[in-house]
Amino acid sequence: MLDIQFIRDNAELVAEKSRQKGYEVDVTQLLGFDRERRELMQQAEELRRRRNELAAQTKGQKPSEDQVKTGRGLKDELANLEHRLAAIDKEFLELLKEVPNMPLDDVPVGASEDDNQVSKKVGEPPHFDFQPKNHAEIAEAKGWLDKERAAKVTGSRFAYIKGDLVKLQFAIIQFVMGKLTDSTFLDEVIKENNLQASNKPFVPVLPPFLLRTELYDAMDRLDPRDDRYKIEDEDLWLQGSAEHVLGSMHADEIFSEDELPVRYLGYATSFRREAGTYGKDMEGMFRMHQFDKLEMESLTTAEQGLQEHLLLIGIQEKLMQLLGLPYQVLTKCTADIGKPNARGVDIEAWLPGQGKYRETHTADYMTDYQARRLKTRVKRADGRTELVHTNDATAFALSRTPIAIIENYQTAEGGINIPEPLRRLFGGTQG
């Protein structure tokens, strides 16, 4: 949620930046409710002051009839005013929640994902002396992927993952966990990207898969709700990505400045309906209702926030490079970065079986937008209390990274060569 004072001071800018992100926000109406709300709050404060004065006058003695009458009148007037204030407060909060975060100045203005900008390409797509297959053809032939039986049990967009594909997933998990808990690796990323950031390691977390409506909404990740799974008759939702439960875990908490940055590496099975994607990416495991992810979540001071965002992108790139996967980096435009985001970057891996780059990673910088409703704060060394800044980023999606490995490292015989950094963890050189 944006700071209301910022909106008061920059009404036209907020309306324009909101439109750039695809949100038509009635800033005039919002500020009208804001003025009325403040006026009512002042009136309520004045009534409370008068009640306190009256109470002080009658303390230790029986009040006169006039004083009793005045006291009842003040009580009734305050009750009516507080009722009006509650209604105005609700309208004000709903309008304020509709205002998206403001994009940073370097975010390209665009109307759709087609306006995202490729900032660089790294690695050469492999050249095969045979016709490359897609991951589904290889995995199904090897008995690693069984969607037919999964459909019998749960319906479409689910799969049984088996054999070497399971071994590959757990090798990736161990590989990433080893890197992100190693300050030496983080030093390399910081140096290579010329960043001013801490080398504090990430803390591995196995988070809950469920969260309450209030906190999901405070993260501003609940919508679109038709893409989420709700637990019937419970105030609980299945999380759609680990950052939803990692970013909310410190709601209503205050860190000391020397505790930041706080960095988590969360491993979770995530759930999305993939609403609106009927018939899209049905083959294989690229777009599933259930998928595993390794997700980075970071909480920092305001001045650390952007450097932290760039660090997480640097980590993503370094991991891709170590696995020898060709990729491109996209700077996402205003319409595609998401409502709570101030900046967003995607990484797309080259998939020979599809003959194009496809998204495997995203990195989101939210400034203090999420922290304001979560009330996650930091007490600075000088005594000031401020909101933290939040970042999240994919370390590896454990469906899409194996897809990229299968397709880029496939052999003419229909197997795959295991990338060198994963071989010891996988237990072999080929799958």
matplotlib code that plots the C-alpha trace (Angstrom):
import matplotlib.pyplot as plt

x = [0.0, 1.3, 1.9, -1.2, 1.0, 2.8, -0.5, -1.6, 1.6, 1.7, -1.9, -1.4, 1.8, 0.0, -2.9, -0.5, 1.8, -1.2, -2.5, 0.9, 0.5, -3.0, -5.0, -7.6, -7.5, -9.9, -7.3, -9.7, -12.3, -9.6, -8.4, -12.0, -12.5, -9.1, -10.1, -13.5, -11.8, -9.3, -12.0, -14.1, -11.0, -10.4, -14.0, -13.9, -10.7, -12.4, -15.4, -13.1, -11.3, -14.6, -15.7, -12.3, -12.7, -16.2, -15.0, -12.2, -14.8, -17.0, -14.3, -15.0, -18.4, -21.9, -22.5, -25.3, -28.2, -26.8, -23.4, -25.2, -27.2, -24.0, -22.2, -24.9, -25.0, -21.2, -21.4, -24.2, -22.5, -19.2, -20.9, -22.6, -19.4, -17.4, -20.0, -19.6, -15.9, -15.9, -17.9, -15.6, -12.5, -13.7, -14.3, -11.0, -9.0, -10.6, -9.7, -6.2, -5.6, -6.5, -3.6, -0.6, 3.0, 4.8, 7.2, 10.8, 12.1, 14.0, 10.9, 9.9, 6.4, 4.3, 0.8, 1.5, 4.2, 5.0, 6.6, 9.1, 12.7, 15.5, 18.5, 21.0, 21.4, 23.9, 25.2, 24.8, 21.8, 23.2, 23.5, 22.5, 23.2, 19.7, 16.2, 15.9, 12.9, 10.9, 11.1, 7.8, 8.8, 12.1, 10.6, 7.6, 9.8, 12.1, 9.3, 10.0, 6.7, 3.2, 0.4, -2.1, -2.3, -2.2, -5.2, -7.0, -6.4, -6.6, -7.4, -5.4, -2.2, -0.9, 1.8, 3.6, 7.4, 9.5, 13.0, 15.9, 13.7, 13.2, 16.9, 17.6, 15.2, 16.8, 20.3, 19.2, 17.8, 21.1, 23.1, 21.2, 21.1, 24.9, 25.5, 23.1, 24.2, 27.9, 29.1, 32.0, 29.5, 27.6, 30.9, 31.6, 28.1, 28.5, 32.0, 31.0, 28.0, 29.8, 27.2, 27.1, 25.5, 26.0, 27.3, 25.0, 23.9, 20.3, 18.5, 16.8, 13.1, 10.4, 7.4, 3.7, 1.8, -1.3, -1.9, -4.8, -6.8, -5.7, -2.0, -2.3, -4.2, -1.7, 1.0, -1.1, -0.6, -4.1, -5.5, -6.4, -8.4, -9.7, -6.0, -5.8, -7.0, -9.2, -9.7, -13.5, -15.0, -11.6, -10.0, -7.0, -5.6, -2.9, 0.0, 0.9, 4.6, 6.9, 7.4, 3.7, 4.4, 8.0, 7.2, 4.3, 6.1, 7.3, 4.0, 3.7, 7.4, 10.2, 13.8, 16.9, 19.0, 21.9, 19.6, 19.0, 19.2, 17.1, 17.3, 15.4, 15.6, 12.2, 11.4, 7.7, 5.1, 2.9, -0.5, -2.2, -5.3, -3.6, -6.9, -7.2, -4.6, -6.9, -5.2, -1.9, 1.3, -0.7, 2.2, 4.7, 5.2, 5.8, 2.5, 1.1, -1.5, 1.1, 4.8, 7.9, 10.0, 13.1, 12.3, 14.4, 12.8, 14.7, 13.9, 16.2, 16.4, 15.2, 18.6, 19.6, 16.4, 17.5, 20.9, 19.3, 17.1, 20.1, 21.9, 19.0, 19.1, 22.9, 22.3, 19.8, 22.2, 25.1, 23.2, 22.1, 25.7, 27.0, 24.5, 25.5, 21.9, 21.6, 19.2, 18.0, 17.1, 14.0, 13.3, 9.5, 7.4, 4.9, 1.9, 3.7, 5.5, 2.5, 0.5, 2.8, 6.1, 8.2, 10.5, 10.5, 12.9, 12.4, 15.0, 14.0, 15.9, 16.4, 14.4, 15.6, 12.4, 10.3, 12.9, 12.4, 13.1, 10.6, 10.3, 12.1, 12.7, 11.3, 12.7, 10.4, 11.2, 8.3, 10.0, 7.9, 4.5, 4.0, 5.6, 3.1, 0.1, 2.2, 3.6, 7.1, 9.5, 13.1, 14.4, 17.3, 20.4, 19.3, 16.0, 13.7, 11.3, 10.8, 9.2, 11.4, 11.8, 11.0, 12.3, 11.5, 13.0, 13.0, 16.1, 14.9, 11.5, 11.7, 9.6, 11.1, 14.7, 14.7, 12.9, 15.7, 18.3, 16.5, 16.2, 19.6, 21.5, 19.6, 21.4, 20.6, 19.8, 17.0, 18.8, 20.3, 23.8, 23.8, 25.5, 28.8, 27.9, 25.0, 26.7, 28.0, 24.6, 22.7, 24.9, 26.0, 26.7, 23.7, 20.0]
y = [0.0, 3.5, 6.2, 8.4, 11.5, 10.6, 10.5, 13.8, 15.4, 13.7, 13.2, 13.7, 11.6, 8.7, 8.7, 8.7, 6.0, 3.9, 4.2, 3.1, -0.1, -0.6, 0.6, 3.4, 4.8, 7.6, 9.6, 12.6, 10.4, 8.8, 12.2, 13.3, 10.4, 11.2, 14.8, 13.7, 11.1, 13.5, 16.0, 13.4, 12.3, 15.8, 16.2, 12.9, 14.0, 17.3, 15.4, 13.1, 16.2, 17.7, 14.5, 14.3, 17.9, 17.1, 14.0, 16.0, 18.6, 16.0, 13.7, 12.9, 14.6, 14.0, 15.6, 18.1, 17.4, 19.7, 17.9, 14.6, 15.9, 17.3, 14.0, 12.0, 14.4, 14.1, 10.3, 10.0, 12.6, 10.7, 7.3, 8.7, 10.3, 7.1, 5.2, 7.6, 7.5, 3.7, 3.7, 6.4, 4.5, 1.4, 3.2, 5.1, 1.8, 0.0, 2.9, 3.1, -0.6, -0.2, 2.2, 0.2, 0.7, 3.3, 2.0, 3.1, 5.6, 2.9, 0.7, 0.9, 2.2, -0.4, -1.7, -5.5, -8.1, -7.5, -4.2, -5.9, -5.2, -7.7, -6.2, -9.0, -12.6, -14.9, -18.2, -19.7, -22.1, -25.6, -27.0, -30.6, -33.0, -34.4, -33.0, -31.9, -33.2, -31.3, -32.3, -34.1, -36.5, -37.3, -37.6, -39.7, -42.0, -42.5, -43.1, -39.9, -38.1, -39.7, -37.2, -39.8, -41.5, -38.2, -37.0, -40.2, -39.3, -35.5, -34.1, -32.2, -30.2, -32.6, -35.2, -38.1, -37.2, -40.4, -41.9, -39.7, -36.6, -36.8, -37.3, -34.3, -32.1, -33.0, -32.5, -28.9, -28.3, -29.3, -27.3, -24.1, -24.5, -25.0, -21.8, -19.5, -20.4, -19.7, -16.2, -16.8, -17.4, -14.3, -12.3, -13.5, -12.3, -9.0, -8.4, -9.5, -7.2, -4.3, -4.1, -2.6, -5.4, -7.7, -11.2, -12.5, -16.0, -17.1, -19.1, -22.2, -22.4, -25.1, -22.8, -23.6, -24.1, -22.2, -18.7, -16.6, -14.2, -11.1, -11.8, -13.0, -9.8, -7.7, -9.1, -8.0, -11.4, -12.8, -11.4, -12.6, -14.8, -17.1, -18.2, -19.3, -22.3, -21.7, -24.2, -24.8, -23.5, -22.2, -18.8, -20.4, -20.4, -22.6, -20.4, -19.7, -19.3, -19.5, -15.7, -15.4, -17.2, -16.0, -12.3, -12.4, -14.2, -11.0, -9.1, -6.7, -7.1, -4.6, -5.5, -3.8, -2.3, -4.7, -7.7, -6.6, -7.9, -10.9, -13.4, -16.6, -19.5, -21.1, -24.5, -25.1, -26.9, -24.2, -24.2, -22.2, -22.7, -21.2, -19.6, -18.2, -20.6, -23.3, -25.2, -23.4, -25.3, -28.5, -30.8, -31.8, -30.0, -26.3, -25.0, -27.1, -26.6, -28.0, -27.3, -27.0, -23.8, -22.5, -18.9, -16.1, -13.5, -10.6, -7.8, -4.7, -1.1, 1.4, 2.3, -1.4, -2.3, -1.7, -3.1, -6.2, -6.5, -6.4, -8.9, -11.4, -11.0, -11.5, -14.8, -16.0, -15.3, -16.9, -20.1, -20.3, -19.8, -22.5, -24.9, -23.8, -22.8, -20.1, -17.4, -13.8, -11.1, -9.1, -5.7, -5.9, -2.9, -1.0, -3.1, -6.4, -5.9, -6.5, -4.3, -4.3, -4.1, -1.1, -3.0, -6.5, -8.6, -12.0, -14.5, -16.8, -20.0, -21.2, -24.3, -26.2, -28.3, -25.2, -23.2, -20.1, -18.5, -19.2, -17.7, -19.6, -16.8, -13.6, -11.0, -8.5, -5.3, -4.0, -1.1, -0.5, -1.3, -4.7, -3.7, -0.9, -3.2, -6.0, -3.4, -4.9, -2.3, -1.6, 0.5, 2.5, 3.2, 6.8, 5.6, 6.2, 3.4, 2.9, 0.3, -2.4, -2.9, -6.3, -8.3, -11.8, -13.7, -17.3, -19.3, -22.2, -23.3, -27.1, -27.8, -25.3, -25.7, -29.4, -28.7, -26.4, -29.0, -31.9, -29.9, -28.3, -31.4, -34.0, -36.7, -38.4, -41.6, -39.8, -39.3, -36.3, -35.4, -34.0, -30.6, -30.9, -29.1, -31.5, -34.8, -35.6, -34.7, -36.6, -39.6, -39.9, -38.2, -39.2, -39.6]
z = [0.0, -0.8, 1.8, 1.8, 2.3, -0.9, -2.7, -1.3, -2.4, -5.9, -6.9, -10.7, -10.7, -8.9, -11.3, -14.3, -13.0, -12.1, -15.7, -16.9, -14.9, -16.2, -13.2, -13.4, -9.9, -8.8, -6.8, -6.5, -4.7, -2.6, -1.4, -0.8, 1.6, 3.1, 3.9, 5.3, 7.4, 8.9, 9.6, 11.4, 13.4, 14.5, 15.5, 17.4, 19.2, 20.2, 21.6, 23.6, 25.0, 26.1, 27.7, 29.6, 30.8, 32.0, 33.8, 35.5, 36.7, 38.3, 39.7, 43.3, 43.4, 42.2, 38.7, 38.3, 36.0, 33.4, 33.6, 33.2, 30.2, 28.6, 29.2, 27.6, 24.7, 24.1, 24.4, 21.8, 19.5, 19.7, 19.0, 15.9, 14.7, 15.3, 13.3, 10.4, 10.7, 10.5, 7.3, 5.8, 7.0, 5.2, 1.9, 2.2, 2.8, -0.1, -2.5, -1.0, -1.6, -5.2, -5.8, -7.2, -6.3, -8.3, -11.0, -10.7, -13.3, -15.3, -15.8, -19.5, -20.1, -21.9, -22.4, -22.2, -21.9, -25.5, -24.4, -22.1, -23.1, -23.6, -21.8, -22.6, -23.8, -22.2, -23.7, -27.1, -27.9, -28.4, -31.9, -32.4, -35.3, -34.8, -34.4, -30.8, -28.8, -26.2, -22.6, -22.6, -25.4, -23.6, -20.0, -21.0, -23.1, -20.1, -17.7, -15.7, -16.3, -16.1, -16.7, -17.8, -14.5, -12.7, -14.7, -13.6, -9.9, -9.9, -13.3, -15.9, -15.2, -12.6, -13.0, -11.4, -11.4, -11.2, -11.4, -12.6, -12.8, -9.1, -8.5, -10.8, -8.8, -5.5, -6.9, -8.0, -4.5, -2.9, -5.4, -4.8, -1.1, -1.0, -3.0, -1.2, 2.2, 1.2, 1.8, -0.6, -3.5, -2.6, -2.6, -6.1, -7.3, -5.5, -7.1, -10.6, -10.6, -8.8, -6.0, -2.6, -0.7, 2.3, 1.8, 4.5, 3.7, 3.1, 5.7, 4.3, 5.2, 4.8, 5.1, 5.6, 2.4, 3.7, 4.8, 6.1, 3.9, 5.9, 5.3, 1.7, 1.0, 2.9, 0.6, -2.3, -3.9, -3.4, -6.6, -9.1, -6.8, -9.5, -9.9, -6.2, -4.3, -1.3, 1.5, 1.8, 5.1, 6.3, 6.3, 4.5, 1.0, -0.6, -1.3, -5.0, -4.3, -1.3, -1.1, -0.1, 3.2, 3.6, 3.2, 5.6, 8.4, 10.1, 10.1, 13.1, 13.9, 14.3, 13.5, 14.8, 12.0, 12.5, 11.9, 8.2, 5.6, 6.5, 3.7, 3.2, 0.7, 0.8, -0.7, -1.1, -3.2, -4.7, -6.2, -9.0, -11.0, -14.1, -14.8, -18.4, -19.8, -21.1, -23.9, -23.3, -22.6, -21.9, -23.0, -20.4, -17.1, -18.1, -16.7, -13.8, -11.1, -8.6, -8.8, -6.5, -6.3, -4.5, -3.8, -2.4, 0.0, 1.4, 3.9, 4.0, 4.9, 2.2, 1.0, 0.6, -1.3, -5.0, -4.5, -3.0, -6.0, -8.3, -6.1, -6.4, -10.2, -10.1, -8.2, -10.7, -13.6, -11.8, -11.1, -14.8, -15.9, -13.6, -15.1, -18.7, -19.6, -22.3, -21.3, -21.9, -19.3, -19.7, -18.0, -17.5, -18.5, -16.3, -17.4, -16.6, -13.4, -11.1, -8.7, -5.7, -7.7, -8.3, -10.6, -12.2, -14.2, -15.8, -17.0, -19.9, -20.7, -24.2, -24.9, -28.0, -28.1, -28.5, -30.4, -28.2, -24.8, -22.1, -18.6, -15.8, -13.2, -12.0, -9.6, -7.9, -5.9, -3.8, -1.9, 1.3, -0.4, 1.2, 4.5, 5.1, 5.5, 7.1, 9.5, 9.2, 10.4, 11.4, 14.2, 13.0, 15.0, 15.6, 17.1, 14.1, 13.1, 9.4, 7.1, 5.6, 1.9, 0.4, -2.5, -3.8, -6.7, -8.1, -7.3, -9.5, -10.4, -10.1, -13.1, -15.5, -14.6, -15.2, -18.5, -19.6, -18.5, -20.3, -23.6, -23.7, -22.5, -24.5, -26.5, -29.8, -27.9, -26.0, -22.6, -21.0, -19.9, -16.4, -16.0, -14.3, -11.0, -10.4, -11.2, -7.7, -6.2, -8.9, -8.6, -12.2, -15.5, -17.5, -17.0]

ax = plt.figure().add_subplot(projection="3d")
ax.plot(x, y, z, "-o")
ax.set_aspect("equal")
plt.show()
